[in-house]
Amino acid sequence: MKKPLLVTAAAVALMTSSAGAETLRWGLAGDALTLDPHAQNEGVTIMLQSQMMEPLVSRAPNGELEPTLATEWAIKKADPTVWVFKLREGVKFHDGAAFDSEDVVFSLNRARSQASQMKGLIASIAEVKATGPHEVEIKTKGPNPILPAAMTSIFMLDKTWVEANKATVPQNVAAGEVTFASTNVNGTGPYKLVSREQDNRTVMRRNDDYWGMKTFPVKVTEVVFTPIQNAATRVSALLSGELDFIQDVPVQDIQRVKSNAGLKIETQTENRSVFFGLNVSDKLHGGNINGKNPLADVRVRQAMSMAINRDAIQRVVMRGQSVPAGVIMPTFVRGWSKELNTYPPTDVAKIKAMLADAGYKDGFSIQLDCPNDRYINDEAICQAAVSMLSQVGIKVNLNATSKALFFPQIGKLETDFFMLGWGVPSYDSEYIFNFLYHTKSDAYGSWNSTRYSNPELDSQIKAIAAEVNLEARDAMVKNMWETVKKDAVYIPIHHQMLNWAMKSKYTVTVDPDNQARIKYFSIN
Amino acid sequence: MISRISSFWASDIGWSFRGSPVAILSAIMVVVLLMAALFAPWITPQNPFDPSELNLANGFSPPLQENPFTNDFFVFGADNQGRDVFSTILYGLRISLMVGVLAVAFGLVLGVSLGLIAGYVGGRVDSIIMRTADIQLTFPAILIAMLIFGIAKGVAPIEYRDQVAIWVLIVAIGLSDWVPFARVVRGAAMVQKNKDFVLAAKLAGQGPMTIMFRHILPNAMSPILVIATISLALAIIAEATLSFLGVGAPPTKPSLGTLIRVGQEFALSGEWWILFFPALTLLMLALSVNSLGDWLRDALNPSLKS
């Protein structure tokens, strides 16, 4: 009777393992650049890390802030420049060490240090101190009502582990450095690292001791993450069953995926607006036209904005996969409203009249700089804009290049007319004003390539950063948006849509930041 | 002119032409396509490369159906930017034919000159030229063209790439097909150079250039004509292949191959016409030129004459 018993035992073992094993094969265009959480502020890198490591506060797929390693947070009554975070108790790192306030102080200081690439997100922090084993106080340089929202991608490390492995300084990715923390992970997250070959394959297994096993679905037991650069290959791999989940289906393949019985597509407006920027200064980089920069005239800018037929771009170029925009702010950002998002209909006669009024009856020539591998159908949108503008007499010469050439070009202000996409990780208008509208200077306006400089707006931008009364702040923000919309510094095009394709058995809420977190996946 | 045509009609070749329906059909096709390419700006309803003539709202209009947004009508449909596919084909045909003809002309001049020199001079010069040809034949022509194209692309500044692309393409394809010309001409030169009329010319004090081009070359004319025609079909296909791979004619000056590459992005999502019509045109062009070349080879081959 021994043999049947063994067989039964084996069968039981097999059954439990197969019933328990839920592998998710996940394909993406690129790989994470490192596993060191403070070495790169880049979408895919943060996404892969977020399966294994956690911040104090995260952003749930519905856009709300969600308690993670901190359970509560509030501004200290006695001092508006201090935030108090209460930490979750009983949390363990993957190696079994307990998580406490020491680790938070250490991790935040590491993220603030000179070599860290995350320091810009939490630049307002002046000091972090532990006020108990499960409580920390963060002092900011002046009141900062939106600090928790800025910390959602600052992950916590175990102090002892980092020090023991000599990785206290964040890795320098640009210099090609490799550290223990860049190839190993000891986080508190729902998945543990099993193996990783950069640009090839990363395997993670479920952390069964995860504190959130009851809070979140955490149904997937193993995650195999494979970068596949070519979009068509990625879609084919999904269709043939080699992958279970991809995040970026090309718009022309959506119908094909939908018509496959075992697959489905989940859609959501992305936290990213795509728009054109215009050089509004007195001098064109490409040389002035009759001694002037036509784009410095607000009538010309408004006419150009009107010439862009957003509905045609949405219907034809994007095949419906976009939300036409009248403002360069994604729909769920604080400060967005239907009124701000309105855009003028294209009326050729009116546009020509506006141009004639500004002294450009016969139009003018300008170069449009565009990336061809950054946003969804970026080059096709630019081509469409070229033809729309030429119909009103503005001759546009399109220069579409790879993002590696394109971004340095707009950084160095070697452009007069360019395409840009912008996401708002803090979900607040201030972020957009800081980076895109403030006069370009050291701390502000680092992505403002329009040369737009409005001293009144600059002081308002500084004022909203310190305004603690949210109602008053919202009113100020609304006023600021009306100013910049009237000035037509940027020509909004649309908000991109995300299309996540997956096996039908998964139930997933698409994250507007395109940050998939496998712990939210449930399986039917 | 008329007397020339009638004398061609009455000649051996003319007789063979009249007796071959394939040749007649191919010739008609070639003439039609040539005319279409030559007169493209006058025949096409729009200039597809003038952005002011495009309307994005026409994007993806199917063939022979009225676009519900603009009420425009396209025989072969419209592409993703609202370009009329019929117009893009005629403009693409111009680029394809121009590249093909110029590439063959380049290969012909190069091959004929090198072949004459090799055959006439002989010795070490002959060995160097013909061994180079042998080595080159061991590589596929497309590979050589890609290599040349890659180097030129690396050397040219970014803003001139689109402008030089067409010329690089011509040189690349031309350089990859000079060998057949050289071989045929070298053979002829070796046979003819010891003939009495060549020796007589030498004695009369004529220079090697005159002898090679005036006395020897005319004897190799008919095989050169055959090779040129067949090379033309191959060059058109080579150009389409390179452009399809994305290393040929740029999208701002597309050839048929570029149009096929662009169209294949949409083939699986239902907009078949953006791929189908350019592909059909390329097929007809290559097939008709090739059949014409085949017929010419047979017609000029004395051993096949009864």
Interface residues (C-beta under 8 A of the other chain):
Chain A: Q252 D253 Q255 R256 N309 A312 I313 R315 V316 V317 A380 Q383 A384 V386 S387 M388 L389 S390 Q391 V396 N399 T401 L405
Chain B: D50 P51 S52 L54 N55 L56 A57 G59 F60 N80 Q81 G82 I158 E159 E265 F266 L268 S269 G270
